[in-house]
Amino acid sequence: MTEPSSRGEEADRFRQSGLVTEEQIREALAIQEEVRSLGVKPEPLSAILIQKGYLTRAQARELEAGSTEAEGMPEIPGFEILGTIGKGGMGTVYKGFQKSMARDVAIKILFPETARQKGYVDRFFREARMAARVHHPNIIAAYDVGEQRGHYYLVMEYCPGQSLKNIIFEGDRVALFTALDIALQIARALENAHANKLVHRDIKPENILIDEDGTAKLCDMGLAKELAPGAKGAEEMAGTPLYISPEQASGSDEVDIRSDIYSLGATLYHMILGRPPFLGTDPRRIMRMHIEDELVPPARRDPSIPAPLSALVVKMMAKKPGERFANPTALVAAMERVRDKLKAPEQEAAPAVPAGPAPPPPPPPPPPGQEGSPPPQEDETQAEAPILPVPGAAVDRPRRRRRSDRRRPAPLLGRGRQDAFSRVAR
């Protein structure tokens, strides 16, 4: 039987991960105690959290691996490594704790084989310093960069929640208004990066984090490229096949901020349809499709998608950069116009009020000497009649309090099952 101290350590590991809430942990512990009281050995805490839908199997495996790896990690002065968040192309990202600031952080550490290559190390430091120049609520902030006993690390803002990839990985769609809101937040992040002469070059769901308040944050500036005045080029091919721009896929040196706009359009396409714009098993074939194949407009795949939203995505994903939005500022303005035409999920349409004649003028005051007379009785049918609008005048009319008046977050997923993040966010 698991000793109480071990059970407490397991629960603490889940608390420190930030993947589940305290309430969910207590619920799982209560289930363990109930089963134990019957003389039966309960399942591990992770198994219960998975069965309840609060944790995915992949997250549980990463957490277990992270706790083992963290034990062998060298100490980084001023930081405590708590567990693994995930792995990228250049290194592993851990959840950590910054002792001096008493705050959770994310710490990216280069893979040992990557750290042995001077070119990668130089690039790592260069890109970390570029990321530190960018300050925006929709971009993960960079705090520190350094080296400790051969381990090169980057300390970043920690974002509790999940990546957009985890939300849509099983074909779930994001509600249209929410999907556009997420894309709009990332477009504003690109606007800030563009002002700092940076191109991200790897916009994709995996690099978009959604925190518990619904704020979208762009992360992993690992492929970011600084552009000199008048320059376009990229040193090497970058990006991810499912969301890569045609110019990146062809290896062109004409890569600028419009490439990020294309990749954000592909990400928005995936959110509203539950599938990427181009599919295939061969990455090279998918990249060729981005270059050559005609894009199927979202509204053609699903007629319920509003035409303005579909047209927005098509323009973002134009094959030629010159046919896309010229810059993120133009994109943000267009997204805001489309958003204004969509109804937020929590809003309900107000009942229509029929037009009609202007209401009669108020009765004249009583003659002198009759001020004490009782007012004329109001006709019941007149009292129950709806208040009609007066052309050219504003009318204040009472309304019943609807359930939609109570503030609540917009549903993240439009179709398909709600995952653990949706339950936590609520």
Beta strands, then each sheet from edge to edge (+ up, - down):
strand 1: 79-87
strand 2: 91-98
strand 3: 103-110
strand 4: 142-148
strand 5: 151-157
strand 6: 161-163
strand 7: 173-174
strand 8: 198-199
strand 9: 208-211
strand 10: 216-218
strand 11: 225-226
strand 12: 413-415
sheet 1: 1+ 2- 3+ 5- 4+
sheet 2: 6+ 9- 10+
sheet 3: 7+ 12-
sheet 4: 8+ 11-
end
